[in-house]
Amino acid sequence: MTVLKGRIAIITGAAEGIGKAIAERFAADGARLVLADLNPAVEALAAALPTDAVALVGDLSVQTVVQSLVELARVRYGRIDILVNNAGGGVIRPFLEHTPDTLRQTIDRNLWTALWCCYEVLPTMVEQQYGRIVNVGADSVRNGLPEHAAYNAAKGGVHALTTGLAREFATRGITVNTVAPCMVATPIVQKLLDEDNPWIRQFNAVIPMGRPGTMAEVASMVAYVASDEASFVTGQVISVNGGSTML
């Protein structure tokens, strides 16, 4: 498939898990990539992909790091067509067991990364009169999973950012959507499932299909809403969840 051929895409949180799967799907679909992550493994991924790709290692909750990322994309490719805000990762625990540090980490990783990336990328998209922003949200915002209150506060902010930006930039050729997975079989999750971990089993129990999603299933939806085929889709939170919430 080459539905993203020639498009320039920034993908955050790309070193592993869902972000890596998105990068691999975008590469297969013909996009050229700017990958970012705190994990230096993102550099090896960029070198290994079958497309033109470059990487930046840094904390995207810091505005100056995001500015460097956007500058890298503009200098190397001259434009930015797609932004995938996948960087995240919350501290999942009972709310009163959080500390000020873990609460701050959860908001920083999931909400501030998306806010700064949108803030710094949108001027380029407005100039082009074209853009696709795809945020990776969370189905737990809708179904209220146990121990997810702080994480849901951050991801709920991402969902709200989506609708606000979608309406504000709807006449500029820019769409903004969120893809909201339920539990996904990343290597960490799969290990816990293989061990029949009771903590992870309760999350799987709310999925009518009886299994977590695959990383490829999430990447497929991200690729669709990032494509020209989805030009009339904006302001949506699209669940990839095996039925864990409906409608």
Residue pairs with C-beta under 8 A, 6 or more apart in sequence:
1 28
1 29
1 30
2 29
2 30
3 29
3 30
3 223
3 227
3 228
3 229
4 26
4 29
4 30
4 31
4 82
4 223
4 226
4 227
5 29
5 30
5 31
6 30
6 31
6 32
7 30
7 31
7 32
7 81
7 82
7 226
8 31
8 32
8 33
8 34
8 73
8 77
8 78
8 79
8 80
8 81
8 82
9 26
9 31
9 32
9 33
9 34
9 80
9 81
9 82
9 83
9 84
9 226
10 33
10 34
10 35
10 36
10 69
10 70
10 73
10 80
10 82
10 83
10 84
10 117
10 121
11 19
11 22
11 23
11 26
11 33
11 34
11 35
11 36
11 84
11 86
12 19
12 36
12 37
12 60
12 84
12 85
12 86
12 87
12 113
12 117
13 19
13 36
13 37
13 86
13 87
13 88
13 89
13 113
13 136
14 20
14 22
14 23
14 33
14 35
14 36
14 37
14 42
14 45
14 55
14 86
15 35
15 37
15 38
15 39
15 40
15 41
15 42
15 45
16 37
16 39
16 41
16 186
16 187
17 184
17 186
17 187
17 188
17 215
18 86
18 136
18 181
18 184
18 186
18 215
18 218
18 219
19 37
19 84
19 86
19 87
20 45
20 215
21 215
21 216
21 218
21 219
22 84
22 86
22 218
22 219
22 222
22 223
23 33
23 35
23 45
23 49
23 53
24 49
24 219
25 216
25 219
25 220
25 222
25 223
26 33
26 51
26 82
26 84
26 223
26 226
27 33
27 49
27 50
27 51
27 53
28 50
29 223
29 227
30 51
31 51
31 82
32 51
32 52
32 53
32 77
33 46
33 49
33 51
33 52
33 53
33 54
34 53
34 54
34 55
34 56
34 69
34 72
34 73
34 76
34 77
34 80
35 42
35 45
35 46
35 53
35 54
35 55
35 56
36 42
36 55
36 56
36 57
36 58
36 60
36 69
36 87
37 55
37 57
37 87
38 57
38 58
38 59
38 60
39 57
40 57
42 55
42 56
42 57
43 55
43 57
45 53
45 55
46 53
46 54
46 55
47 53
54 72
54 76
56 65
56 68
56 69
56 72
58 65
58 68
58 69
59 65
60 66
60 69
60 87
60 112
60 113
60 116
60 117
61 108
61 109
61 112
61 113
61 116
62 116
63 116
63 119
63 120
66 113
66 116
66 117
66 119
66 120
67 120
69 117
69 120
70 80
70 120
70 121
70 124
73 80
74 80
74 124
79 124
79 128
80 121
80 124
80 125
80 128
80 131
81 125
81 128
81 130
81 131
81 132
82 131
82 132
82 133
82 134
82 226
83 117
83 118
83 121
83 125
83 131
83 132
83 133
83 134
84 134
84 136
84 222
84 226
85 113
85 114
85 117
85 118
85 133
85 134
85 135
85 136
85 158
86 136
87 109
87 110
87 113
87 114
87 117
88 109
88 110
88 113
88 136
88 154
88 155
89 109
89 110
90 105
90 106
90 109
90 110
90 148
90 150
90 151
90 154
90 155
91 98
91 102
91 105
91 106
91 150
91 151
92 147
92 148
92 151
93 102
93 147
94 147
95 147
95 149
95 150
98 106
98 150
102 150
103 150
106 150
106 151
106 153
106 154
107 150
107 153
107 154
107 157
109 154
110 151
110 154
110 155
110 157
110 158
111 154
111 155
111 157
111 158
111 161
114 135
114 158
114 161
115 161
118 133
118 161
118 165
118 176
121 131
121 133
122 131
122 133
122 165
122 169
122 174
124 131
125 131
125 133
125 169
125 172
125 173
125 174
126 169
126 172
126 174
128 173
129 172
129 173
130 173
130 174
131 169
131 172
131 173
131 174
131 175
132 174
132 175
132 225
132 226
132 227
132 230
133 162
133 165
133 174
133 175
133 176
133 177
134 177
134 178
134 179
134 222
134 225
134 226
135 158
135 159
135 161
135 162
135 176
135 177
135 178
135 179
136 158
136 178
136 179
136 180
136 181
136 218
136 222
137 155
137 158
137 159
137 162
137 178
137 179
137 180
137 237
138 148
138 151
138 152
138 155
138 180
138 181
139 180
139 181
139 182
139 239
139 240
139 241
139 244
139 245
140 148
140 151
140 152
140 155
140 182
141 152
141 155
141 156
141 159
141 180
142 180
142 239
142 245
143 182
143 206
143 244
143 245
144 152
145 152
145 203
145 206
146 202
155 180
158 178
159 178
159 180
159 237
162 176
162 177
162 178
162 235
162 236
162 237
163 235
165 174
165 176
166 175
166 176
166 177
166 234
166 235
166 236
167 235
169 176
170 234
170 235
175 225
175 230
175 231
175 233
175 234
176 234
176 235
177 225
177 230
177 233
177 234
177 235
177 236
177 237
177 238
178 236
178 237
178 238
179 218
179 221
179 222
179 225
179 238
179 240
180 237
180 238
180 239
180 240
180 241
181 213
181 218
181 239
181 240
181 241
182 203
182 206
182 207
182 212
182 213
182 239
182 240
182 241
182 242
182 244
183 189
183 200
183 203
183 204
183 207
183 212
183 213
184 212
184 213
184 214
184 215
184 218
185 193
185 211
185 212
185 213
185 214
185 215
186 215
189 200
189 212
190 212
192 199
192 200
193 200
193 201
193 204
193 212
204 210
204 211
204 212
206 244
207 241
207 242
207 243
207 244
208 242
208 243
208 244
209 242
209 243
210 242
211 242
212 242
213 240
213 241
213 242
217 240
218 240
221 238
221 240
224 230
225 233
225 236
225 238
239 245
